[in-house]
């Protein structure tokens, strides 16, 4: 390890932790070699600075830009705080970048914004040309008055140009323009002051929006201009994981991919985020709008376009109607529900229905005609918006529909893509309608290219192990791995695997199982001098046990419910001094939310919270089985490991500082080490990292209350009389 590591100039505090210094040194050396890093660090490791400090040093040495991203709002705030602390030590230019949707002062969509920008720039350019021509014609007027015939002829030509330009300006002024963006182009002093203000500190998107709004400037466009050549950018996942957005984003940075170092926080979420960005969908309503467009044009290509779009739309409806079966339509709710359409030995049911419904001269030819016509209509819509003939920038639905059908037919049978149909009910009209989707099962199709192109990547999380699984799933090459457990005193925490009955789905309604689980929860709550968090496999189970504990415990009972904002509940819970909060491990309180200090002292995970195994999950498993070698690879990669990661995230909601004291409980014998041989493949103990397994203490349910009583008593947590077991 370097004694006087140059990267420490970016470390904003007095001294790094010992493990933090080691991590920084390893990350620095890895990035210098152009390799990637998988970094697992428990709370208190200082992951953000461990990655950011050496990345900034390498970027400065090699003239690169560091981009750090997250999908968790709390982490975004932490990044901003750390970046501000760094700028107090070293003069770096750092920008926090957010998408246009949250930065636009007039609230228009992307396509409208693009047309407004083009119109506004054209108007400003025309006005500038007009001013130059006015100056020229005055010079020529003076020369002609002095008797120059050539000057008089030249002035006449200039006057003709001026007249034509004035007509152009009149047209542009009647068209749609953005006054905010116009001020960007015209008020150079204001824009210079904006950039000076921007780089005086690390500004939040909210601060940028408010500052620009006061100056009547477009903060988003100025922010894009200010990105070029900066040292550090803080952004959301989609700026890196969406291939189209990433290309534009790097262009704004003024960087080629090989000149960018990427850092992903909460990197256990990258797999799902990349899968979402790689998937494509098109709804029945888009097909309806596309057909309306085609009916309104007299272009001869419209008939060919209708052939494919109408047939695909009809096939979509027939497919989900058949899939729902008798009475199925009445049971459809307001959330999207999948209708299985895949077949093992042939194309999916939607494709087969489309081929049967189509009656044109050739699908490829009709699709090509639809795409060409859609492109033309889209250009006409943009022109109409620019010219002020339309108040909004219309998007061509025929182009979207045709492009989707082309992708469906060309790629629907590719490895890792799963064709699916879904339905939902419109709450306003009570109408049931469907959508088709090409669901991407293999996220490495997105992430692999990114990691190959950039200079180096750090993926960090408290729950990113097993490393080899992350490498395989995301397509990482030349990867260095490192892991650091909790650095806080072990004497201030206990982690128990309580051997209550295994909470299999088939056993959840068993009265004896419910009684045993409820008794263990009750003991944990009674022996906790403060608040308890309880995470369940789903909201239904959380509600079940909240009802069983209501009235049985002196603690206040809080129930988190699906679809209800959890922040008010969380605040009431942490303001209490003896309460239990029942929630789902798949809800918002299980990740990215800290319960430190006296907010909560005990956390329970009840059962092994496997997700609902629908057809998509089965498709991901099948894709993983095909892509990777090994027995039950699909189940392990797609289900078991992500589930245990979620469990570990939930356990991490407490013990957030060296002063915290708490108990972490896994309530299900499948977590127990001594039950592994009895449970065989149903045991999940071996899926935990080795160092965490070593902390797990197997315990009989009836002994839990005594163990907790002794633990908390040793830490003076019972200020008054301790509870009687």
C-alpha positions, 0 to 999 in steps of 0.5 A: 500500500502506498504510504503517501498515496496521491489520491488522498488529496481528494479525501475530505476528512482527517484520516480514512478508516484502515479498511477504507484506506486499503480499499482505496489503494486497491481500487486505485491500482485496479482502475489504473490498469483499466480493470473493473471492481466489485466492492462489497462493503457493509454499513460503516465501510465508507464505500462512497469515498472508497470508490470516489477518491481513487477514481477521481485521482485516476481521472485527473491523471488520465484526463477522464471524467468520473460518473457516479450513479444510483437509483436511491434518492438517499444515496444521491443526497449522500453523493452530493454531500461527499462531493461538496466535502471533496471540493473543499479540499480540491478544486474539482468541477462537479455536476449533479445531473437530472433528466429533463422531466424534472428540470423543464420550466414549461413542462413539455415532453422530449420531442416538443422540447427538441422542436422548441430548441430548433425553432428558438435557435433558428429565430435567434440566428435569423435576428442576428443575421438581420442585425448584420444585414441592417448594419451592412445596408447602412454602410452601403447607403452611405457609400451610394450617397457618395456616388458609388453605383456599385454600392447602390446595386449591392444595397438593393440586393441587401434590401431584398435579403432583409425583406426575405429575412423579415418574413422568415422572422415573422413566421418564426415569431408566430411559431412555437419558441421557448422564452427560457432557452431564448434567454440562454442564447441572447443573455450571455452575461446571465449565462456566464454568471450561471456557470460561475454560480454553478461551479462555486459549489456542488448544486442540487437539481432543485437549486439549479432549477430555482436559480435558473427560474429566477433568471428566466433561463433554461437550467437544463440546457445550461446544465448540458452545456456545463457538463463538457469536461467536468471532473465528476457527474452524479446521475441516475442509472438510466443515464448509463444503462439506457444505450440511447440516453448514454450515447447522448450523455457522453456526447454532452460530457465531450467524452468518448466511452473510453474516457469515462470511469463509471461508479454504480452504487447499490449495484445489486439493483443494476441487474433489474434496472438493466433488464428494464432498459433492455425490454420493449413494449407497445400497448393496444392503445398505441396500435389504435392511435396508429390506425387512426393516423393511417385512416387520416392520410391519403398516402398510398403506403397507408394501406400496406401499413394498415395490413400489418398494424391492424393484424397485429392489433387484432392478434393481440386482442384475440391472444389475451382474450383466449388466455383469460378464458371464460370470466377472466376479463371480469377479474382483471384489475388496474395493475398489469397482469401477464397472460402466458403466450410462450411455447417450447417448440414453436413461436409464441401464441401472439406471433402465430395469431398475427401470422394467421390474421395477416392477409397482405402481400408480404409482412416485410414489405408492408412493415417497410412501407409502414416505417417509411410512412411513419418516419414521414408523418413524424417529420411532418408533425415536427414541422407543424410544431415548429411552425406554430401550426400545432400547440404540441409536438405530436409523436407518430404512433404509426412509427412506434407501432411499426417499429415494435412489430418489426422488433417483435418479428425479427428478435422475438425468438432471440436468446434471452428475450421473452415475448409476453402479453399483459392486460389491465383495466383502465380505472377511468373507463373500466376498459380492459386493454392489452400490451405486447412486450419483449422482456429481456431476461439477460441484463448483460446484453445491456451492461456487457457493452457498457463495461467493455467500452468505458475506462473502468467501473466500480460496482459497490453495494452492501450485498453484491456477493457472490461475486462470480454470479454478479460477474456472469450476470452483468458480463464483467471481464477483468474484475477485481473483487473485495469485501469488507464486513461490518466494522462496528464492535461485534459485541454491540450486535447479535444475529440469530437464526431462530429455528421456527418451522420453515414458512413454506407457502404451503405451510403458511395457513397451518395454525401450528406454524402461525402460532410458533411464528407469532410467539417468536415475534412476540418474544422478540418485541417484548425483549426489545427495549425500543422499536422492532422492524418485522419484514415478511415475504409479502404484505399479506403475511405482514397483515396476518401477523400484525392482526395476531400481535394486535392486543397481545403486545404492549407495543404500538403496532404499525402496518405498512400497506401496498400502494400507500406512501410509507414515509408518514408511517415511518416517521410515526414509527420512529417517533414511538419508543416501543413499537413494531412495524410490519411490512413486506421485504419487497416494499420501500422500507427494506432498502435505502432507509436507515433506522439508526440510533433509537429508531429501531433496535431489533429487525426480524426477517420472517420466512425466506421471502422468495418473490412470486414465481410467475412466467417472467421469473421462469423465463429468466431462470430458463435464460440463465440455465441456457447462458451459464453452466451448472446445476440449477443455475437459473434458480440460484442466479435468478431467485435464491441469490436475489432473495438472500440479497434482499434479506441481507438488505433488510437486516442492514436497516439497523446497526448503522453506527459504532454506537448502535446496539441491536439484534438481527433475527432470521425467523425460519429454520432454513437459515440455520446452519445445523438444519442444513443437512435435514433441509438439503436443497431447501436450506439457504444458510450456504447462500450467505457470505462466509463472514455473515454465516459465522455471525449467525447463531442458531437458536431454539425459538423458546430460548430467543427471549432469554438470549435477547434479555441477556444481550440488551441487559449487558448494554444497559438498554433496560434503564428500568426493570427488565421484562420477565421472560 
